[in-house]
């Protein structure tokens, strides 16, 4: 795998939300953020819920 550079012109970036079917793991995204100086940004994974109606 490789890391793409994250533009530093996102001063208001607070959280990255990964989709329920995202192919990237939270640790991959966390590492990419940390390597680019975004260690204060939170990372969360969305969950898909199934409901029977």
SULUR-V300432 format. One record per residue. N is the residue number from 0. RES is the residue in three letters. PHI is phi in radians with two decimals (999 if undefined). OMEGA is omega in whole degrees, 0 to 359 (none if undefined). D_FIRST is the distance of its C-alpha to the first C-alpha in whole Angstrom. Layout:
# SULUR-V300432
n:res:phi:omega:d_first
N:RES:PHI:OMEGA:D_FIRST
N:RES:PHI:OMEGA:D_FIRST
This chain:
# SULUR-V300432
n:res:phi:omega:d_first
0:UNK:999:179:0
1:UNK:-2.42:179:4
2:UNK:-1.92:174:7
3:UNK:-1.61:178:10
4:UNK:-1.17:178:13
5:UNK:-1.78:180:16
6:UNK:-1.00:182:19
7:UNK:-1.51:180:22
8:UNK:-1.60:176:24
9:UNK:-1.99:184:24
10:UNK:-1.20:183:26
11:UNK:-1.75:180:27
12:UNK:-1.21:183:24
13:UNK:-1.96:187:25
14:UNK:-2.67:173:23
15:UNK:-1.95:180:19
16:UNK:-1.90:178:20
17:UNK:-1.55:179:18
18:UNK:-1.16:182:19
19:UNK:-1.07:181:20
20:UNK:-1.91:181:18
21:UNK:-1.12:181:15
22:UNK:-1.39:179:12
23:UNK:-1.64:177:10
24:UNK:-1.39:180:12
25:UNK:-1.10:181:14
26:UNK:-1.17:177:13
27:UNK:-1.12:181:9
28:UNK:-1.19:178:12
29:UNK:-1.02:180:14
30:UNK:-1.14:178:12
31:UNK:-1.08:178:11
32:UNK:-1.15:181:15
33:UNK:-1.07:181:16
34:UNK:-1.17:181:14
35:UNK:-1.85:176:16
36:UNK:1.45:180:20
37:UNK:-1.84:183:20
38:UNK:-1.22:179:20
39:UNK:-1.54:184:23
40:UNK:-1.48:178:22
41:UNK:-1.44:177:22
42:UNK:-2.23:178:19
43:UNK:-2.30:180:21
44:UNK:-1.94:176:20
45:UNK:-1.22:178:22
46:UNK:-2.09:179:24
47:UNK:-1.78:179:26
48:UNK:-1.86:179:30
49:UNK:-1.90:179:32
50:UNK:-2.19:175:36
51:UNK:-1.62:181:38
52:UNK:-1.77:none:41
